[in-house]
């Protein structure tokens, strides 16, 4: 797991855990970004019309 740091155009800072699953037979990767702290989780929940804590596919 890697830790990432991003800043949104609004100035909101996000701290994200990045998990990568390698799929060598298909030469593909599945990348999952998860909030690393409560403040980031709240910021992610405010990004769209969704219930807090629910899974979001992009």
C-alpha positions as CSV (number, residue, x, y, z in Angstrom):
1,X,0.0,0.0,0.0
2,X,1.3,3.4,-0.9
3,X,0.2,6.7,0.6
4,X,-0.7,9.5,-1.8
5,X,-1.3,13.2,-1.3
6,X,-3.6,15.3,-3.6
7,X,-4.9,18.8,-3.5
8,X,-8.3,19.5,-5.2
9,X,-8.8,22.8,-7.1
10,X,-11.0,23.9,-4.2
11,X,-7.9,23.7,-2.0
12,X,-9.1,20.7,-0.1
13,X,-6.2,18.3,0.7
14,X,-6.8,14.6,0.4
15,X,-4.7,11.9,2.0
16,X,-5.3,8.6,0.1
17,X,-4.1,5.0,0.5
18,X,-3.4,3.4,-2.9
19,X,-3.7,-0.3,-3.4
20,X,-2.7,-1.9,-6.8
21,X,-3.7,-5.4,-8.0
22,X,-1.5,-6.6,-10.9
23,X,-3.2,-8.7,-13.5
24,X,-0.1,-10.0,-15.4
25,X,-2.0,-12.3,-17.7
26,X,-4.0,-9.3,-19.1
27,X,-1.2,-6.7,-18.6
28,X,-3.7,-4.7,-16.6
29,X,-3.9,-3.1,-13.1
30,X,-6.7,-2.5,-10.8
31,X,-6.0,0.6,-8.7
32,X,-8.1,1.4,-5.6
33,X,-7.8,4.7,-3.7
34,X,-9.1,4.8,-0.1
35,X,-9.3,7.7,2.3
36,X,-6.3,7.5,4.7
37,X,-8.0,9.5,7.5
38,X,-11.4,10.7,8.7
39,X,-11.0,14.2,7.2
40,X,-10.3,12.8,3.8
41,X,-13.2,10.4,4.1
42,X,-15.6,13.3,4.9
43,X,-14.2,15.3,1.9
44,X,-14.7,12.3,-0.5
45,X,-18.3,11.9,0.8
46,X,-19.0,15.6,-0.1
47,X,-17.8,15.1,-3.7
48,X,-21.1,13.8,-5.0
49,X,-24.7,12.7,-4.2
50,X,-24.0,9.6,-2.2
51,X,-24.5,8.3,1.3
52,X,-21.4,8.6,3.5
53,X,-19.1,5.5,3.5
54,X,-20.7,3.9,0.5
55,X,-18.6,2.3,-2.3
56,X,-18.0,4.6,-5.3
57,X,-16.8,3.4,-8.7
58,X,-15.2,5.9,-11.1
